[in-house]
Amino acid sequence: MSAGHYTHDNFGKTVIRSQVAIALILLLCLPLANFWFPSAYSIKAGIHGLSAIAALIVGTYLTHRALPLVKGVQVQLQSLRRWVLAATLLNLAGAISGNWIYMSYRGQDGPRDWILERVPAIHNVLMEFKEFVSLFPFPLMLSATALLYYYGLPMQTRRDLCRLVGITILVSWSFLLLGFVVGLVLAKLRFV
């Protein structure tokens, strides 16, 4: 083996996969804790947290799949279509569960009132921003899914469409990440 060339052996691959599995399990434990939080909204918060984290995990994975599309590199579209469809459904679940828990957020004596009373600037900027930015990932992923299924496998020859799908996935992930981070900040301020 040359000095500048490194290949993964089986042990290295096992370590990498184990690290990813442990990180995913720990990440999923964050929203699972919501189910046991002493609140009337713990079920709603748990479901929304799981769908949001799952959407973020799949969206993050898709960013790595989208970069070759943007660069014009051939990708396995059959697999990509399934992943994008899964991401679309997870984003839909996140939007639905987010709107479900949002009713509790805005309810009488809910977190919105608490935050407005104590830190109105944060609510007026952060929450108003989150309300809209969190809804963008679903239609963006839906459009990427529609393009991938409408044009099918021959889309590989259309560099413009491949780039459009790749950029759409990246922009969707950006909004997903922004909404997720702002949601965590708001949850830290006041649990629903």
MIVOGU-956733 format. One record per residue (C-alpha): x, y, z. Coordinates in steps of 0.1 Angstrom, whole numbers, padded with zeros to 4 digits, always signed. Layout:
BEGIN
XYZ/...
//
This chain:
BEGIN
+0000+0000+0000/+0014+0034-0009/+0019+0061+0017/-0009+0084+0004/-0034+0057-0001/-0057+0045+0027/-0084+0019+0025/-0109+0009+0051/-0104-0026+0065/-0134-0045+0079/-0126-0033+0115/-0125+0003+0103/-0159-0001+0086/-0173-0017+0117/-0161+0011+0140/-0175+0038+0116/-0209+0020+0114/-0210+0015+0152/-0203+0052+0157/-0231+0062+0134/-0255+0038+0150/-0246+0050+0185/-0250+0087+0174/-0284+0080+0158/-0296+0061+0189/-0285+0090+0212/-0301+0115+0189/-0334+0097+0189/-0333+0095+0227/-0337+0133+0228/-0374+0133+0216/-0381+0100+0234/-0376+0117+0267/-0405+0139+0258/-0429+0110+0263/-0420+0109+0300/-0419+0147+0306/-0445+0157+0332/-0468+0177+0308/-0502+0174+0294/-0486+0176+0259/-0459+0150+0263/-0474+0127+0237/-0477+0155+0211/-0442+0167+0219/-0427+0132+0217/-0444+0125+0183/-0433+0158+0169/-0398+0154+0183/-0394+0119+0167/-0407+0130+0133/-0386+0161+0133/-0354+0142+0143/-0361+0115+0118/-0367+0141+0091/-0334+0158+0100/-0315+0125+0099/-0328+0115+0065/-0325+0150+0052/-0289+0152+0063/-0282+0119+0046/-0298+0132+0015/-0275+0162+0014/-0246+0138+0008/-0266+0122-0020/-0276+0156-0035/-0240+0169-0039/-0232+0145-0067/-0264+0156-0085/-0253+0192-0083/-0219+0183-0096/-0233+0164-0125/-0221+0130-0113/-0241+0099-0121/-0260+0086-0091/-0283+0056-0084/-0316+0073-0090/-0337+0043-0080/-0324+0044-0045/-0324+0082-0044/-0361+0082-0053/-0370+0060-0023/-0349+0081+0001/-0364+0114-0012/-0399+0099-0009/-0391+0088+0027/-0378+0123+0034/-0410+0139+0020/-0432+0117+0042/-0411+0125+0073/-0413+0162+0065/-0451+0159+0061/-0452+0141+0095/-0431+0168+0111/-0454+0195+0096/-0486+0178+0107/-0473+0170+0142/-0458+0205+0145/-0492+0221+0137/-0508+0196+0161/-0486+0207+0190/-0487+0244+0178/-0523+0245+0190/-0510+0237+0225/-0483+0263+0221/-0508+0291+0214/-0534+0278+0239/-0544+0298+0269/-0515+0299+0294/-0494+0280+0269/-0457+0284+0262/-0464+0313+0238/-0479+0334+0266/-0451+0325+0289/-0424+0335+0264/-0443+0367+0254/-0444+0377+0290/-0408+0370+0298/-0388+0374+0265/-0411+0390+0239/-0383+0399+0215/-0373+0362+0212/-0409+0352+0204/-0415+0380+0180/-0383+0372+0160/-0375+0336+0166/-0410+0320+0167/-0425+0340+0139/-0394+0330+0118/-0398+0293+0128/-0435+0292+0120/-0428+0298+0084/-0394+0284+0078/-0405+0250+0092/-0431+0246+0066/-0408+0250+0036/-0391+0215+0036/-0422+0196+0028/-0431+0213-0005/-0395+0214-0015/-0390+0177-0009/-0424+0170-0026/-0412+0189-0057/-0379+0169-0057/-0399+0137-0053/-0423+0146-0081/-0394+0154-0105/-0376+0121-0097/-0408+0100-0102/-0421+0120-0132/-0389+0119-0152/-0378+0085-0139/-0344+0069-0146/-0338+0086-0179/-0334+0118-0159/-0297+0109-0155/-0292+0124-0190/-0307+0157-0180/-0280+0175-0161/-0303+0206-0155/-0330+0184-0138/-0304+0166-0117/-0290+0199-0105/-0324+0212-0098/-0333+0182-0077/-0299+0184-0059/-0303+0221-0051/-0339+0215-0040/-0328+0189-0015/-0300+0211-0002/-0323+0241+0002/-0349+0219+0019/-0323+0206+0044/-0312+0242+0051/-0348+0251+0061/-0352+0219+0080/-0321+0225+0100/-0330+0261+0108/-0365+0251+0119/-0351+0223+0140/-0325+0245+0158/-0351+0272+0165/-0375+0246+0178/-0349+0233+0202/-0342+0268+0214/-0380+0274+0220/-0383+0240+0237/-0354+0249+0260/-0372+0282+0269/-0405+0266+0277/-0417+0230+0272/-0451+0227+0256/
//
